[in-house]
Amino acid sequence: MEKRASKTAYFLNRILGYLALIGRNVRLPESGGVWILVADAVHAPWEVVDLLAASYPGVDTQRLPFVALLTDFDVEEFEREMLATGRSAAASTPVPVELEPAEVDDGELEPGELEPGELEPGELEPGEVADGEVEGGDETPPVPEPAT
């Protein structure tokens, strides 16, 4: 079943590695992967790339190809190009993704890490005054109210 864009917008296909501006009611390419709506068409492509860099750190936005698919004919041409270059076949092959394990707080302190509430050497307790300083000496004097 063919899917069509509900509005003109930018779509990302992470499997194919393409950013596309796809027109309203234009058929989404069936070249592999899923087309995800990532931004409205009111933005420039370079603004969308900046947005993608922040939200999809695994996508190499500096080398992300861009294509405008504003008609069904554009989509047919794009699909032919994907077949000719073998990109759609490569998209159907799963690619392993390496994920780094999340850090878990095991309650043990790392070297140089302080206990909660522990002070750095030379750090003062709240309300403590250093030698030679006058308590409250850095406060500004009160401003007298004008007479009426």
DSSP file (Angstrom, degrees, kcal/mol; ACC not computed):
  #  RESIDUE AA STRUCTURE BP1 BP2  ACC     N-H-->O    O-->H-N    N-H-->O    O-->H-N    TCO  KAPPA ALPHA  PHI   PSI    X-CA   Y-CA   Z-CA
    1    1 A M              0   0    0      0, 0.0     2,-0.2     0, 0.0     0, 0.0   0.000 360.0 360.0 360.0 128.4    0.0    0.0    0.0
    2    2 A E        -     0   0    0     25,-0.0     2,-0.4     1,-0.0    25,-0.0  -0.510 360.0-147.5 -80.1 144.6    1.5    3.3   -1.0
    3    3 A K        -     0   0    0     25,-0.3    25,-3.3    -2,-0.2     2,-0.3  -0.859  10.4-158.3-110.2 146.1    1.8    6.1    1.5
    4    4 A R  B     -A   27   0A   0     -2,-0.4     2,-0.3    23,-0.3    23,-0.2  -0.912  26.5-102.4-124.9 150.7    1.5    9.8    0.7
    5    5 A A        -     0   0    0     21,-2.5    20,-3.0    18,-0.4    21,-0.2  -0.532  20.9-150.7 -70.8 130.5    2.8   12.9    2.5
    6    6 A S  S    S+     0   0    0     -2,-0.3     2,-0.3    18,-0.2    -1,-0.1   0.718  79.7   1.3 -75.9 -20.4    0.0   14.6    4.4
    7    7 A K  S    S-     0   0    0     16,-0.1     2,-0.5    15,-0.1    -1,-0.2  -0.973  92.1 -81.3-156.7 163.1    1.7   18.0    3.9
    8    8 A T  S    S+     0   0    0     -2,-0.3    33,-1.1    16,-0.1     2,-0.3  -0.600  74.1 132.0 -71.0 122.0    4.8   19.4    2.2
    9    9 A A  E     -BC  22  40B   0     13,-1.9    13,-2.7    -2,-0.5     2,-0.4  -0.960  59.8 -84.3-161.3 171.1    7.6   18.7    4.7
   10   10 A Y  E     -BC  21  39B   0     29,-3.0    28,-2.8    -2,-0.3    29,-1.3  -0.761  41.3-168.4 -89.4 134.2   11.1   17.4    5.3
   11   11 A F  E     -BC  20  37B   0      9,-3.3     9,-3.1    -2,-0.4     2,-0.4  -0.949   8.3-150.3-123.7 144.0   11.4   13.7    5.8
   12   12 A L  E     -BC  19  36B   0     24,-2.7    24,-2.7    -2,-0.4     2,-0.6  -0.947   6.9-168.6-115.0 133.4   14.4   11.7    6.9
   13   13 A N  E  >> -B   18   0B   0      5,-2.6     4,-2.1    -2,-0.4     5,-1.8  -0.928   4.1-174.2-117.2 103.2   15.2    8.1    5.9
   14   14 A R  T  45S+     0   0    0     -2,-0.6    -1,-0.1    20,-0.5    21,-0.1   0.811  82.0  54.4 -69.4 -30.2   18.0    6.9    8.2
   15   15 A I  T  45S+     0   0    0     19,-0.3    -1,-0.2     1,-0.2    18,-0.1   0.949 117.9  33.9 -69.1 -48.8   18.4    3.6    6.4
   16   16 A L  T  45S-     0   0    0     16,-0.3    -2,-0.2    18,-0.1    -1,-0.2   0.764 106.1-129.6 -75.0 -24.9   18.9    5.2    3.0
   17   17 A G  T  <5 +     0   0    0     -4,-2.1     2,-0.4     1,-0.3    -3,-0.2   0.930  59.3 135.2  74.6  46.8   20.7    8.2    4.6
   18   18 A Y  E   < -B   13   0B   0     -5,-1.8    -5,-2.6    46,-0.1     2,-0.5  -0.975  46.9-154.6-131.6 142.7   18.6   10.8    2.8
   19   19 A L  E     -Bd  12  66B   0     46,-2.7    48,-2.0    -2,-0.4     2,-0.4  -0.972  27.4-174.3-107.7 128.8   16.8   14.0    3.7
   20   20 A A  E     -Bd  11  67B   0     -9,-3.1    -9,-3.3    -2,-0.5     2,-0.8  -0.975  29.2-145.1-130.5 139.0   13.9   14.8    1.4
   21   21 A L  E     -Bd  10  68B   0     46,-2.3    48,-3.1    -2,-0.4     2,-0.5  -0.912  31.8-168.7 -93.8 112.3   11.5   17.7    0.9
   22   22 A I  E     -Bd   9  69B   0    -13,-2.7   -13,-1.9    -2,-0.8    48,-0.2  -0.907  14.7-126.5-113.4 129.3    8.4   15.8   -0.1
   23   23 A G    >   -     0   0    0     46,-2.3     3,-1.8    -2,-0.5   -18,-0.4  -0.237  38.2 -81.1 -72.5 158.8    5.4   17.7   -1.5
   24   24 A R  T 3  S+     0   0    0      1,-0.3   -18,-0.2   -18,-0.1    -1,-0.1  -0.346 115.0   6.5 -60.5 134.9    1.8   17.4   -0.2
   25   25 A N  T 3  S+     0   0    0    -20,-3.0     2,-0.3     1,-0.3    -1,-0.3   0.579  95.6 137.4  64.7  14.0    0.0   14.3   -1.5
   26   26 A V    <   -     0   0    0     -3,-1.8   -21,-2.5   -21,-0.2    -1,-0.3  -0.716  62.4-105.0 -88.0 141.0    3.2   13.0   -3.1
   27   27 A R  B     -A    4   0A   0     -2,-0.3   -23,-0.3   -23,-0.2    -4,-0.1  -0.397  31.5-121.5 -65.8 135.4    3.9    9.3   -2.8
   28   28 A L        -     0   0    0    -25,-3.3   -25,-0.3    -2,-0.1    -1,-0.1  -0.605  38.1-100.0 -75.1 138.0    6.6    8.4   -0.3
   29   29 A P        -     0   0    0      0, 0.0     3,-0.2     0, 0.0     6,-0.1  -0.244  21.2-151.4 -59.6 145.6    9.5    6.4   -1.9
   30   30 A E        +     0   0    0      1,-0.2     3,-0.1    45,-0.1    -2,-0.0  -0.107  58.9 120.5-105.7  33.3    9.5    2.7   -1.4
   31   31 A S  S    S-     0   0    0      1,-0.3    60,-0.2    60,-0.0    -1,-0.2   0.336  84.8 -73.0 -83.1   7.6   13.2    2.4   -1.7
   32   32 A G  S    S+     0   0    0      1,-0.3    -1,-0.3    -3,-0.2   -16,-0.3  -0.135  92.9  45.8 114.2 148.3   13.7    0.9    1.8
   33   33 A G  S    S-     0   0    0     58,-0.1     2,-0.4   -18,-0.1    -1,-0.3  -0.136  86.6 -68.5  78.8-179.2   13.6    2.2    5.3
   34   34 A V        -     0   0    0    -22,-0.0     2,-0.7    -4,-0.0   -20,-0.5  -0.922  35.2-135.0-115.2 135.5   11.0    4.4    6.9
   35   35 A W        -     0   0    0     -2,-0.4     2,-0.5   -22,-0.1   -22,-0.2  -0.828  24.2-164.2 -92.0 118.5   10.4    8.1    6.0
   36   36 A I  E     -C   12   0B   0    -24,-2.7   -24,-2.7    -2,-0.7     2,-0.4  -0.896  21.0-125.4-108.0 126.4   10.0   10.1    9.2
   37   37 A L  E     +C   11   0B   0     -2,-0.5   -26,-0.3   -26,-0.2     3,-0.1  -0.575  38.6 165.5 -68.8 122.0    8.6   13.6    9.1
   38   38 A V  E     +     0   0B   0    -28,-2.8     2,-0.3    -2,-0.4   -27,-0.2   0.638  55.0   3.4-116.5 -19.9   11.2   15.8   10.8
   39   39 A A  E    S-C   10   0B   0    -29,-1.3   -29,-3.0     4,-0.0    -1,-0.3  -0.981  70.1-102.6-164.0 152.2   10.3   19.4   10.0
   40   40 A D  E >   -C    9   0B   0     -2,-0.3     3,-1.2   -31,-0.2   -31,-0.2  -0.335  39.8-110.6 -71.4 161.3    7.8   21.6    8.3
   41   41 A A  T 3  S+     0   0    0    -33,-1.1   -32,-0.1     1,-0.3    -1,-0.1   0.445 103.2  86.7 -75.4   0.3    8.6   23.1    4.9
   42   42 A V  T 3  S+     0   0    0      2,-0.1    -1,-0.3     0, 0.0     2,-0.2   0.628  78.6  79.4 -75.2 -11.5    8.9   26.6    6.3
   43   43 A H  S <  S-     0   0    0     -3,-1.2    -4,-0.0     1,-0.1     3,-0.0  -0.617  84.7-114.9 -96.2 154.8   12.6   26.0    7.2
   44   44 A A    >>  -     0   0    0     -2,-0.2     4,-1.8     1,-0.1     3,-0.8  -0.548  33.5-110.6 -79.1 153.2   15.6   26.1    4.9
   45   45 A P  H 3> S+     0   0    0      0, 0.0     4,-2.2     0, 0.0     5,-0.1   0.869 118.1  54.4 -54.8 -38.9   17.4   22.7    4.3
   46   46 A W  H 3> S+     0   0    0      1,-0.2     4,-1.7     2,-0.2     5,-0.1   0.814 106.0  52.7 -68.6 -27.8   20.5   23.8    6.3
   47   47 A E  H <> S+     0   0    0     -3,-0.8     4,-2.0     2,-0.2    -1,-0.2   0.886 109.1  49.5 -70.0 -38.1   18.2   24.7    9.3
   48   48 A V  H  X S+     0   0    0     -4,-1.8     4,-2.7     2,-0.2    -2,-0.2   0.888 107.9  54.1 -66.5 -38.7   16.7   21.2    9.2
   49   49 A V  H  X S+     0   0    0     -4,-2.2     4,-2.4     2,-0.2    -1,-0.2   0.908 108.0  49.8 -62.3 -41.1   20.2   19.7    9.1
   50   50 A D  H  X S+     0   0    0     -4,-1.7     4,-1.4     2,-0.2    -1,-0.2   0.908 110.9  49.8 -62.2 -41.5   21.1   21.7   12.2
   51   51 A L  H  X S+     0   0    0     -4,-2.0     4,-2.0     1,-0.2    -2,-0.2   0.915 111.3  48.8 -61.8 -44.0   18.0   20.4   13.9
   52   52 A L  H  X S+     0   0    0     -4,-2.7     4,-3.2     1,-0.2     7,-0.2   0.879 105.1  57.9 -65.2 -38.0   18.8   16.8   12.9
   53   53 A A  H  < S+     0   0    0     -4,-2.4    -1,-0.2     1,-0.2    -2,-0.2   0.871 111.8  42.7 -59.9 -35.6   22.4   17.1   14.2
   54   54 A A  H  < S+     0   0    0     -4,-1.4    -1,-0.2    -3,-0.2    -2,-0.2   0.849 123.6  34.7 -78.7 -35.0   20.9   18.0   17.6
   55   55 A S  H  < S+     0   0    0     -4,-2.0    -2,-0.2     1,-0.2    -3,-0.2   0.698 123.8  38.7 -97.9 -19.9   18.2   15.3   17.6
   56   56 A Y    ><  +     0   0    0     -4,-3.2     3,-2.1    -5,-0.2    -1,-0.2  -0.682  61.4 172.8-128.2  78.2   19.8   12.4   15.8
   57   57 A P  T 3  S+     0   0    0      0, 0.0    -1,-0.1     0, 0.0     4,-0.1   0.725  76.9  62.2 -62.2 -20.2   23.5   12.3   16.9
   58   58 A G  T 3  S+     0   0    0     -3,-0.1     2,-0.5     2,-0.1    -5,-0.1   0.583  85.9  89.2 -79.9  -9.0   24.0    9.1   15.0
   59   59 A V  S <  S-     0   0    0     -3,-2.1     2,-1.6    -7,-0.2     3,-0.1  -0.783  78.0-134.9 -93.6 127.7   23.2   10.7   11.6
   60   60 A D    >   +     0   0    0     -2,-0.5     3,-1.1     1,-0.2     4,-0.1  -0.625  28.6 178.2 -79.4  88.0   26.2   12.2    9.8
   61   61 A T  G >  S+     0   0    0     -2,-1.6     3,-0.7     1,-0.3    -1,-0.2   0.713  71.2  66.7 -69.6 -21.0   24.4   15.5    8.8
   62   62 A Q  G 3  S+     0   0    0      1,-0.2    -1,-0.3    -3,-0.1    -2,-0.1   0.787 113.5  31.0 -70.2 -25.7   27.5   16.9    7.1
   63   63 A R  G <  S+     0   0    0     -3,-1.1    -1,-0.2     2,-0.1    -2,-0.2   0.157  86.7 129.6-115.4  17.4   27.3   14.3    4.4
   64   64 A L    <   -     0   0    0     -3,-0.7   -46,-0.1    -4,-0.1   -47,-0.1  -0.624  55.2-134.1 -76.9 115.2   23.5   13.8    4.4
   65   65 A P        -     0   0    0      0, 0.0   -46,-2.7     0, 0.0     2,-0.4  -0.386  16.4-147.9 -70.4 149.7   22.3   14.0    0.8
   66   66 A F  E     +d   19   0B   0    -48,-0.2     2,-0.3    -2,-0.1   -46,-0.2  -0.938  16.7 178.3-120.2 139.6   19.2   16.2    0.1
   67   67 A V  E     -d   20   0B   0    -48,-2.0   -46,-2.3    -2,-0.4     2,-0.6  -0.999  22.1-140.8-140.3 142.0   16.5   15.6   -2.5
   68   68 A A  E     -d   21   0B   0     -2,-0.3     2,-0.6   -48,-0.2   -46,-0.2  -0.916  17.2-177.5-103.0 119.3   13.3   17.5   -3.4
   69   69 A L  E     +d   22   0B   0    -48,-3.1   -46,-2.3    -2,-0.6   -43,-0.1  -0.826  19.8 151.9-117.1  88.2   10.5   15.2   -4.3
   70   70 A L        +     0   0    0     -2,-0.6     2,-0.3   -48,-0.2    -1,-0.1   0.532  62.9  33.8 -99.9  -7.8    7.6   17.5   -5.2
   71   71 A T  S  > S-     0   0    0     -3,-0.1     4,-1.5     1,-0.1     5,-0.1  -0.932  83.0-111.0-139.3 164.0    5.8   15.2   -7.7
   72   72 A D  H  > S+     0   0    0     -2,-0.3     4,-2.2     1,-0.2     5,-0.1   0.848 119.5  59.0 -63.6 -32.5    5.2   11.5   -8.1
   73   73 A F  H  > S+     0   0    0      1,-0.2     4,-2.4     2,-0.2    -1,-0.2   0.909 102.0  53.1 -62.1 -41.2    7.5   11.6  -11.2
   74   74 A D  H  > S+     0   0    0      1,-0.2     4,-2.3     2,-0.2    -1,-0.2   0.892 108.5  50.9 -58.4 -39.4   10.3   12.9   -8.9
   75   75 A V  H  X S+     0   0    0     -4,-1.5     4,-2.7     2,-0.2    -2,-0.2   0.914 108.4  50.8 -66.1 -42.9    9.7    9.9   -6.7
   76   76 A E  H  X S+     0   0    0     -4,-2.2     4,-2.3     1,-0.2    -2,-0.2   0.913 111.6  48.1 -60.5 -43.2    9.9    7.5   -9.6
   77   77 A E  H  X S+     0   0    0     -4,-2.4     4,-2.3     2,-0.2    -1,-0.2   0.907 111.4  50.4 -63.2 -42.1   13.2    9.0  -10.7
   78   78 A F  H  X S+     0   0    0     -4,-2.3     4,-2.3     1,-0.2    -2,-0.2   0.919 110.4  49.1 -62.4 -44.9   14.5    8.9   -7.2
   79   79 A E  H  X S+     0   0    0     -4,-2.7     4,-2.2     2,-0.2    -1,-0.2   0.895 110.1  51.6 -64.1 -39.8   13.6    5.2   -6.9
   80   80 A R  H  X S+     0   0    0     -4,-2.3     4,-2.7     1,-0.2    -1,-0.2   0.911 110.1  49.6 -61.2 -42.0   15.2    4.4  -10.3
   81   81 A E  H  X S+     0   0    0     -4,-2.3     4,-2.2     2,-0.2     6,-0.3   0.903 109.3  51.4 -63.9 -41.0   18.4    6.1   -9.1
   82   82 A M  H  X>S+     0   0    0     -4,-2.3     5,-1.2     1,-0.2     6,-1.2   0.903 112.9  45.7 -62.5 -41.5   18.4    4.1   -5.8
   83   83 A L  H  <5S+     0   0    0     -4,-2.2     3,-0.5     2,-0.2    -2,-0.2   0.913 112.4  50.8 -67.0 -42.6   18.0    0.9   -7.8
   84   84 A A  H  <5S+     0   0    0     -4,-2.7    -2,-0.2     1,-0.2    -1,-0.2   0.861 115.2  41.7 -65.0 -36.7   20.7    1.8  -10.3
   85   85 A T  H  <5S-     0   0    0     -4,-2.2    -1,-0.2    -5,-0.2    -2,-0.2   0.557 109.0-122.3 -88.2  -7.8   23.2    2.7   -7.5
   86   86 A G  T  X5S+     0   0    0     -4,-0.7     4,-1.9    -3,-0.5    -3,-0.2   0.576  75.0 126.1  79.1   8.4   22.3   -0.3   -5.4
   87   87 A R  H  >< +     0   0    0     -5,-1.2     4,-1.8    -6,-0.3    -4,-0.2   0.871  69.1  52.5 -69.0 -35.9   21.4    1.8   -2.5
   88   88 A S  H  > S+     0   0    0     -6,-1.2     4,-0.9     2,-0.2    -1,-0.2   0.865 109.5  50.0 -69.6 -33.4   17.9    0.4   -2.0
   89   89 A A  H >4 S+     0   0    0     -7,-0.4     3,-0.5     1,-0.2     4,-0.5   0.901 110.9  49.5 -67.9 -40.0   19.3   -3.2   -2.0
   90   90 A A  H >< S+     0   0    0     -4,-1.9     3,-0.9     1,-0.2    -2,-0.2   0.828 104.7  60.0 -66.5 -30.3   21.8   -2.0    0.7
   91   91 A A  H 3< S+     0   0    0     -4,-1.8    -1,-0.2     1,-0.2    -2,-0.2   0.791  98.8  56.7 -68.4 -27.1   19.0   -0.5    2.7
   92   92 A S  T << S+     0   0    0     -4,-0.9    -1,-0.2    -3,-0.5    -2,-0.2   0.630  90.3  86.3 -80.6 -11.2   17.3   -3.9    3.0
   93   93 A T  S <  S-     0   0    0     -3,-0.9     2,-0.0    -4,-0.5    -4,-0.0  -0.795  87.4-121.2 -89.0 121.3   20.4   -5.4    4.6
   94   94 A P        -     0   0    0      0, 0.0    -2,-0.1     0, 0.0    -3,-0.0  -0.349  21.9-149.5 -63.4 139.8   20.4   -4.7    8.4
   95   95 A V        -     0   0    0     -4,-0.1     2,-0.1    -2,-0.0    -4,-0.0  -0.947  17.9-121.1-110.9 125.8   23.4   -2.8    9.6
   96   96 A P        -     0   0    0      0, 0.0     2,-0.5     0, 0.0     0, 0.0  -0.419  24.4-150.7 -67.4 141.0   24.6   -3.5   13.2
   97   97 A V        -     0   0    0     -2,-0.1     2,-0.6     2,-0.0     0, 0.0  -0.951   4.1-143.1-114.8 128.8   24.6   -0.5   15.4
   98   98 A E        -     0   0    0     -2,-0.5     2,-0.4     2,-0.0     0, 0.0  -0.817  19.1-170.4 -93.6 122.6   27.0   -0.2   18.3
   99   99 A L        -     0   0    0     -2,-0.6     3,-0.0     3,-0.0    -2,-0.0  -0.919  19.7-130.0-112.6 137.3   25.6    1.4   21.4
  100  100 A E        -     0   0    0     -2,-0.4     2,-0.0     1,-0.1    -2,-0.0  -0.686  33.3-109.3 -82.5 136.2   27.6    2.5   24.3
  101  101 A P        -     0   0    0      0, 0.0     2,-0.1     0, 0.0    -1,-0.1  -0.355  34.7-110.2 -65.3 144.3   26.2    1.2   27.6
  102  102 A A        -     0   0    0      1,-0.1     2,-0.3    -2,-0.0    -3,-0.0  -0.431  34.6-105.8 -71.8 147.5   24.7    3.9   29.9
  103  103 A E        -     0   0    0     -2,-0.1     2,-0.5     2,-0.0    -1,-0.1  -0.564  32.8-154.4 -75.5 137.2   26.6    4.7   33.0
  104  104 A V        -     0   0    0     -2,-0.3     2,-0.9    -3,-0.0    -1,-0.0  -0.949  15.5-128.6-115.1 132.1   25.0    3.4   36.2
  105  105 A D        +     0   0    0     -2,-0.5    -2,-0.0     1,-0.2     0, 0.0  -0.697  27.5 178.0 -80.4 108.0   25.5    5.0   39.6
  106  106 A D        -     0   0    0     -2,-0.9    -1,-0.2     2,-0.2     3,-0.1   0.368  50.3-109.6 -93.1   5.1   26.6    2.2   41.8
  107  107 A G  S    S+     0   0    0      1,-0.3     2,-0.3    -3,-0.0    -2,-0.1   0.323  81.2 123.3  86.5  -9.6   27.1    4.4   44.8
  108  108 A E        -     0   0    0      1,-0.0    -1,-0.3     0, 0.0     2,-0.3  -0.660  62.3-121.6 -88.1 142.8   30.9    4.1   44.7
  109  109 A L        -     0   0    0     -2,-0.3     3,-0.1    -3,-0.1     6,-0.1  -0.614  18.0-132.6 -84.2 140.1   33.0    7.2   44.4
  110  110 A E    >   -     0   0    0     -2,-0.3     3,-2.2     1,-0.1     2,-0.1  -0.501  47.1 -75.8 -79.8 158.9   35.4    7.7   41.5
  111  111 A P  T 3  S+     0   0    0      0, 0.0    -1,-0.1     0, 0.0     3,-0.1  -0.368 123.0  14.3 -57.4 130.4   38.9    8.9   42.4
  112  112 A G  T 3  S+     0   0    0      1,-0.3     2,-0.3    -3,-0.1    -2,-0.0   0.319  95.8 129.5  86.6  -7.7   38.8   12.6   43.2
  113  113 A E    <   -     0   0    0     -3,-2.2    -1,-0.3     1,-0.0     2,-0.2  -0.610  52.1-133.7 -82.5 140.7   35.0   12.6   43.6
  114  114 A L        -     0   0    0     -2,-0.3    -4,-0.1    -3,-0.1     3,-0.1  -0.616  17.4-108.7 -94.4 151.5   33.6   14.2   46.8
  115  115 A E    >   -     0   0    0     -2,-0.2     3,-2.3     1,-0.1     2,-0.1  -0.415  54.2 -83.1 -66.1 151.4   31.0   12.8   49.1
  116  116 A P  T 3  S+     0   0    0      0, 0.0    -1,-0.1     0, 0.0     3,-0.1  -0.410 120.8  15.2 -57.6 130.5   27.6   14.7   48.9
  117  117 A G  T 3  S+     0   0    0      1,-0.3     2,-0.2    -2,-0.1    -2,-0.1   0.277  95.1 131.4  86.9 -10.3   28.0   17.8   51.2
  118  118 A E    <   -     0   0    0     -3,-2.3    -1,-0.3     1,-0.1     2,-0.3  -0.543  52.3-131.3 -77.4 141.5   31.8   17.4   51.4
  119  119 A L        -     0   0    0     -2,-0.2    -4,-0.1    -3,-0.1     3,-0.1  -0.651  13.0-115.0 -96.3 149.0   33.7   20.7   50.7
  120  120 A E    >   -     0   0    0     -2,-0.3     3,-2.1     1,-0.1     2,-0.1  -0.410  54.0 -80.4 -67.8 154.4   36.7   21.2   48.4
  121  121 A P  T 3  S+     0   0    0      0, 0.0    -1,-0.1     0, 0.0     3,-0.1  -0.415 121.4  15.4 -58.5 130.2   39.9   22.2   50.2
  122  122 A G  T 3  S+     0   0    0      1,-0.3     2,-0.2    -2,-0.1    -2,-0.0   0.325  94.8 131.6  87.5  -7.0   39.7   25.9   51.1
  123  123 A E    <   -     0   0    0     -3,-2.1    -1,-0.3     1,-0.1     2,-0.2  -0.578  52.6-129.9 -80.4 141.6   36.0   26.1   50.4
  124  124 A L        -     0   0    0     -2,-0.2    -4,-0.1    -3,-0.1     3,-0.1  -0.622  15.2-114.3 -93.3 149.6   33.9   27.8   53.1
  125  125 A E    >   -     0   0    0     -2,-0.2     3,-2.1     1,-0.1     2,-0.1  -0.424  52.4 -81.8 -68.4 153.2   30.8   26.5   54.8
  126  126 A P  T 3  S+     0   0    0      0, 0.0    -1,-0.1     0, 0.0     3,-0.1  -0.418 120.8  14.2 -58.5 129.9   27.6   28.5   54.1
  127  127 A G  T 3  S+     0   0    0      1,-0.3     2,-0.2    -2,-0.1    -2,-0.0   0.298  96.8 130.1  86.3  -9.1   27.6   31.6   56.4
  128  128 A E    <   -     0   0    0     -3,-2.1     2,-0.4     7,-0.0    -1,-0.3  -0.555  49.1-143.5 -79.6 143.1   31.2   31.1   57.3
  129  129 A V        -     0   0    0     -2,-0.2     3,-0.1    -3,-0.1     6,-0.1  -0.907  12.7-125.7-111.6 134.0   33.5   34.2   57.1
  130  130 A A    >   -     0   0    0     -2,-0.4     3,-1.8     1,-0.1     2,-0.0  -0.370  43.6 -81.9 -72.3 156.4   37.1   34.0   55.9
  131  131 A D  T 3  S+     0   0    0      1,-0.3    -1,-0.1    -2,-0.1     3,-0.1  -0.327 116.7  19.3 -58.3 134.4   39.9   35.5   58.1
  132  132 A G  T 3  S+     0   0    0      1,-0.3     2,-0.3    -3,-0.1    -1,-0.3   0.282  99.0 113.1  89.6 -10.6   40.2   39.3   57.7
  133  133 A E    <   -     0   0    0     -3,-1.8     2,-0.5     3,-0.0    -1,-0.3  -0.694  64.8-129.2 -94.9 149.3   36.7   39.7   56.2
  134  134 A V    >   -     0   0    0     -2,-0.3     3,-2.3    -3,-0.1     4,-0.2  -0.839  30.6-111.1 -96.4 130.0   33.9   41.6   57.9
  135  135 A E  T 3  S+     0   0    0     -2,-0.5    -6,-0.0     1,-0.3    -1,-0.0  -0.384 102.4   5.3 -62.0 129.8   30.7   39.7   58.1
  136  136 A G  T >  S+     0   0    0     -2,-0.1     3,-1.2     1,-0.1    -1,-0.3   0.634  90.9 132.7  73.3  13.6   28.1   41.4   55.9
  137  137 A G  T <   +     0   0    0     -3,-2.3    -2,-0.1     1,-0.3    -1,-0.1   0.663  64.4  57.3 -72.8 -16.1   30.8   43.8   54.6
  138  138 A D  T 3  S+     0   0    0     -4,-0.2    -1,-0.3     2,-0.1     2,-0.2   0.386  81.8 109.7 -96.8   6.2   29.9   43.3   51.0
  139  139 A E  S <  S-     0   0    0     -3,-1.2     0, 0.0     1,-0.1     0, 0.0  -0.532  72.5-117.4 -79.6 147.0   26.2   44.4   51.4
  140  140 A T        -     0   0    0     -2,-0.2     3,-0.1     1,-0.1    -1,-0.1  -0.598  35.4-105.1 -80.5 144.9   25.1   47.7   50.0
  141  141 A P        -     0   0    0      0, 0.0    -1,-0.1     0, 0.0     2,-0.0  -0.346  43.1 -95.1 -68.8 152.1   23.8   50.2   52.5
  142  142 A P        -     0   0    0      0, 0.0    -3,-0.0     0, 0.0     0, 0.0  -0.366  35.0-123.8 -66.7 146.5   20.1   50.7   52.7
  143  143 A V        -     0   0    0     -3,-0.1     2,-0.1    -2,-0.0    -3,-0.0  -0.809  26.6-122.4 -92.8 125.3   18.7   53.6   50.7
  144  144 A P        -     0   0    0      0, 0.0     3,-0.0     0, 0.0    -1,-0.0  -0.379  26.5-113.4 -68.5 146.7   16.7   56.1   52.8
  145  145 A E        -     0   0    0      1,-0.1     2,-0.1    -2,-0.1     0, 0.0  -0.563  35.8-106.4 -77.3 141.1   13.1   56.6   51.7
  146  146 A P        -     0   0    0      0, 0.0     2,-0.2     0, 0.0    -1,-0.1  -0.375  35.1-110.6 -68.2 146.5   12.4   60.1   50.4
  147  147 A A              0   0    0      1,-0.1     0, 0.0    -2,-0.1     0, 0.0  -0.507 360.0 360.0 -75.6 144.0   10.4   62.4   52.7
  148  148 A T              0   0    0     -2,-0.2    -1,-0.1     0, 0.0     0, 0.0   0.418 360.0 360.0-110.0 360.0    6.9   63.2   51.6
